Amino acid sequence: MTRTTTFDVNAIRAHFPALRGGAAHFDGPGGSQTPDTVADAIRHAMLSPLANRGTITRAERNAEEIVGQCRRALGDLLNADPDGVIFGRSMTAVTFDLSRTLSATWRSGDEIVVSRLDHDANVRPWIIAADKAGVVVRWADFDLEAQLSPRTRLVAITAASNLIGTMPDIKAVAAVTHSAGALLYVDGGARAMKDAIAAKITTLPQHLLQSLTWDRGKEIAQHAQLTIDTGLPVYFADPHSPWQRGTNENTNGLLRQYFPKETDLARWNDAEIDAVAMALNNRPRKTLGWRTPAEALNDHLRSVQSAGVATTH
Ligand SMILES: Cc1ncc(COP(=O)(O)O)c(C=O)c1O
């Protein structure tokens, strides 16, 4: 039997004291309303002995431990090297810091490229720094390469638009940016697994979005947020019970023909992954009476549509 993940909205809400006033808060970025567990962890850290990082005194070790744990947690979340993780007050503040540092090497007549897809946090700091350094600001619309020149020092772009969900092909952007000899600065604030799923599934008609049955990997650690964002409940099968998610298991087998085990999926861009999905959706399946998944979906949509027409007054 599959079982619903215990996502108890009231229990989660209870961890956000700021929501107790009854007001709806539409300022959504993570961190605007703080869960009590986070506030408690900060309080605990600040009331413990703390010093500069080190290994001799307890205070030094506490600081060392907190920084190390945070880096490891972020490395795990982002599938990145923990040693490459740095912390700042906010994405905007970090971008201002970096823009000041990097622009110290820019010369009058150099160029930078920013995009209209970005949150202002990844635009304004660069424009202010460019103004001070006498650097030309170019705007990338659809054709980034057209904006690059031998004088380009930096390209700033988002990995996912928080407004319209567009996810530029960052690998391709990195390749052209680096071949122009420029640095690439990517805002990853809105890019996470759940966003990728949310963007895909919301292209389906609403009545088909009943639930998502997931394999038991850690990729969907943010399933609770995905449910909040899209209204789509996520089901997890019992451990070691692949028969409870037959289609999922069968599709994994088919996907392995394209992406062998241990393949780093980051090597593939969205268009390539869509092409594999298209091939699989056009492959006849016994469980569908040898129709392809695409045909079965089409038949279903047509039957739902004609049922809808018949009952329309
Ligand atoms: C895509 C994106 N980038 C950057 C920011 C700014 O983040 P911060 O509040 O940490 O400065 C936001 C905030 O909503 C965002 O959505």
The ligand as an ORCA input file, in Angstrom:
! r2SCAN-3c Opt
* xyz 0 1
  C      15.615     34.898     -7.634
  C      15.939     35.773     -6.454
  N      17.172     36.268     -6.342
  C      17.507     37.067     -5.307
  C      16.597     37.431     -4.341
  C      17.051     38.342     -3.234
  O      17.342     37.572     -2.121
  P      17.735     38.232     -0.725
  O      16.439     38.618     -0.037
  O      18.460     37.138      0.015
  O      18.593     39.415     -0.987
  C      15.298     36.946     -4.395
  C      14.310     37.303     -3.375
  O      13.117     37.097     -3.532
  C      14.952     36.096     -5.483
  O      13.712     35.598     -5.615
*
